[in-house]
Amino acid sequence: CLVAGLYPNICSLIRPRKGGPRGGRLLTNDGDECRPQSNSFQRKRLQHAAENGKDAYAVYHGKHRSIGTVSSSQGGGQRSRPPEVFLTEVNFVSRFALLFFGGNLEIVKNAIIVDGWLKFKVSSSDNEKGSGGVDNIALILALREKLDDMILVHVAESKDNSELLLEQHQSVIHLVRKLLSEEG
């Protein structure tokens, strides 16, 4: 999973404001507003980001700052371009990928917060009136713990046991695959 390999290089989509400049920006955990590198295949997705929609998150490989430029215009004055921050190799990822393979999880009321900045509100299902998603939070945390344990066991075991481990953890693998594929 890209999140596991590139964490903590995570950013969230900032959607354009009504009446403001077109296109979205990416916000990193250190507060930098960025855009994808000019040759990124995700650049068009950000340029056409709508004002409203689901939250979107991405991983990136590198962050680079331009130094800005100053050039003379035809009228004899100088035009300057401010420094900008660019992200390379940007790929959008699902919320479940961040919850399962991201950083430390914190529970605050009916939300899970990843590393103190990515907040995911967890709602209850229709037949759980009044629980505020607490049961769903417990399920997500239990699945994350089981997945972490499963990965550690698989890494620590020899290749001889890999088929047996795969059989033992088939239900967890199936559930995680289903959650990751349905959200995308």
Buried (B, 14 or more C-beta within 10 A) or exposed (E): BBBEEBBEBBBBBBBBEEEEEEBBBBBBBEEBEBBBBEEBEBBEBBEEBEEEEEEBBBBBBEBEEEEEEEEEEEEEEEEEEEEBBBBBBBBBBBBBBBBBBBBEBEBEEBBBBBBEBBEBEBEBEEEEEEBBBBEBBEEBBEBBEBBEEBEEEBEEEEEEEEEEEEEBBEEBEEBBEEBBEEEE
